[in-house]
Amino acid sequence: MLVGLSDADNDRLSLKVASQDDWWFHVRGLPGSHVILRAVEGVEPDRATLERVAAIAAYHSKARDGGVVPVSCTRARYVTKPRGAKAGTVQIRKETVLKVRPVRPELAPPPRLSAG
């Protein structure tokens, strides 16, 4: 899992570092980090894993102290940067919205992957 800590980090992470099959996460409607879950060929993360990573994305956002917050999740291939947009601004397609409580990364259980 990779976390952007600035707008420039978010751009680099989402548009240059992430591979097409990686999973991308960001809290909806508020500033926050872009979080990437690296894909493993032939293996799909289960819903609990996606929710854990979404909870970490929520923690790295302005929603950190909120209750349940919506987090967008999509494959990195569906993340693009609008022409002329400021650093850290992206457009996404084919998102799933996960509703989670923010969790500090060190308190989140480790991701589990299953062969698919």
JOJO-V263948 format. One record per pair of residues at least 4 apart in sequence whose C-alpha atoms are under 8 Angstrom apart, sorted by sequence separation. I is the first residue (numbers start at 1). J is the second residue. If there is no record, write none. Layout:
i:I j:J
i:I j:J
//
This chain:
i:5 j:9
i:6 j:10
i:7 j:11
i:8 j:12
i:9 j:13
i:10 j:14
i:11 j:15
i:12 j:16
i:13 j:17
i:14 j:18
i:18 j:22
i:27 j:31
i:39 j:43
i:40 j:44
i:45 j:49
i:46 j:50
i:47 j:51
i:48 j:52
i:49 j:53
i:50 j:54
i:51 j:55
i:52 j:56
i:53 j:57
i:54 j:58
i:55 j:59
i:56 j:60
i:57 j:61
i:58 j:62
i:59 j:63
i:60 j:64
i:74 j:78
i:75 j:79
i:81 j:85
i:85 j:89
i:103 j:107
i:104 j:108
i:4 j:9
i:5 j:10
i:11 j:16
i:12 j:17
i:13 j:18
i:27 j:32
i:39 j:44
i:45 j:50
i:58 j:63
i:59 j:64
i:74 j:79
i:85 j:90
i:103 j:108
i:4 j:10
i:26 j:32
i:58 j:64
i:59 j:65
i:63 j:69
i:3 j:10
i:26 j:33
i:82 j:89
i:26 j:34
i:81 j:89
i:82 j:90
i:4 j:13
i:25 j:34
i:26 j:35
i:81 j:90
i:82 j:91
i:3 j:13
i:14 j:24
i:24 j:34
i:25 j:35
i:80 j:90
i:81 j:91
i:2 j:13
i:24 j:35
i:25 j:36
i:58 j:69
i:79 j:90
i:80 j:91
i:24 j:36
i:79 j:91
i:80 j:92
i:23 j:36
i:24 j:37
i:58 j:71
i:79 j:92
i:22 j:36
i:23 j:37
i:57 j:71
i:78 j:92
i:79 j:93
i:22 j:37
i:23 j:38
i:78 j:93
i:22 j:38
i:23 j:39
i:37 j:53
i:55 j:71
i:78 j:94
i:21 j:38
i:22 j:39
i:54 j:71
i:18 j:36
i:21 j:39
i:35 j:53
i:54 j:72
i:74 j:92
i:19 j:38
i:54 j:73
i:74 j:93
i:14 j:34
i:18 j:38
i:74 j:94
i:13 j:34
i:74 j:95
i:14 j:36
i:35 j:57
i:73 j:95
i:74 j:96
i:10 j:33
i:13 j:36
i:34 j:57
i:72 j:95
i:73 j:96
i:10 j:34
i:33 j:57
i:72 j:96
i:73 j:97
i:32 j:57
i:72 j:97
i:73 j:98
i:7 j:33
i:32 j:58
i:71 j:97
i:72 j:98
i:6 j:33
i:27 j:54
i:33 j:60
i:70 j:97
i:71 j:98
i:5 j:33
i:25 j:53
i:26 j:54
i:32 j:60
i:33 j:61
i:70 j:98
i:71 j:99
i:4 j:33
i:25 j:54
i:32 j:61
i:70 j:99
i:71 j:100
i:3 j:33
i:4 j:34
i:27 j:57
i:31 j:61
i:32 j:62
i:69 j:99
i:70 j:100
i:3 j:34
i:4 j:35
i:26 j:57
i:27 j:58
i:30 j:61
i:31 j:62
i:68 j:99
i:69 j:100
i:3 j:35
i:25 j:57
i:26 j:58
i:30 j:62
i:68 j:100
i:69 j:101
i:2 j:35
i:3 j:36
i:30 j:63
i:68 j:101
i:69 j:102
i:1 j:35
i:2 j:36
i:27 j:61
i:67 j:101
i:68 j:102
i:1 j:36
i:2 j:37
i:66 j:101
i:67 j:102
i:1 j:37
i:2 j:38
i:27 j:63
i:66 j:102
i:1 j:38
i:65 j:102
i:64 j:102
i:63 j:102
i:28 j:69
i:27 j:69
i:28 j:70
i:58 j:100
i:27 j:70
i:28 j:71
i:58 j:101
i:59 j:102
i:27 j:71
i:28 j:72
i:54 j:98
i:58 j:102
i:59 j:103
i:26 j:71
i:27 j:72
i:55 j:100
i:57 j:102
i:58 j:103
i:59 j:104
i:25 j:71
i:26 j:72
i:54 j:100
i:55 j:101
i:56 j:102
i:59 j:105
i:25 j:72
i:26 j:73
i:51 j:98
i:55 j:102
i:56 j:103
i:24 j:72
i:25 j:73
i:51 j:99
i:54 j:102
i:55 j:103
i:56 j:104
i:24 j:73
i:25 j:74
i:51 j:100
i:55 j:104
i:56 j:105
i:23 j:73
i:24 j:74
i:23 j:74
i:24 j:75
i:52 j:103
i:1 j:53
i:23 j:75
i:24 j:76
i:56 j:108
i:22 j:75
i:23 j:76
i:3 j:57
i:21 j:75
i:22 j:76
i:20 j:75
i:21 j:76
i:22 j:77
i:24 j:79
i:20 j:76
i:21 j:77
i:52 j:108
i:19 j:76
i:20 j:77
i:52 j:109
i:18 j:76
i:19 j:77
i:53 j:111
i:52 j:111
i:49 j:110
i:14 j:76
i:49 j:111
i:49 j:112
i:15 j:79
i:49 j:113
i:14 j:79
i:15 j:80
i:15 j:81
i:45 j:111
i:46 j:112
i:45 j:112
i:46 j:113
i:45 j:113
i:46 j:114
i:44 j:113
i:45 j:114
i:43 j:113
i:44 j:114
i:43 j:114
i:44 j:115
i:43 j:115
i:44 j:116
i:42 j:115
i:43 j:116
i:42 j:116
i:11 j:87
i:10 j:87
i:11 j:88
i:10 j:88
i:11 j:89
i:8 j:87
i:9 j:88
i:7 j:87
i:8 j:88
i:7 j:88
i:6 j:88
i:7 j:89
//
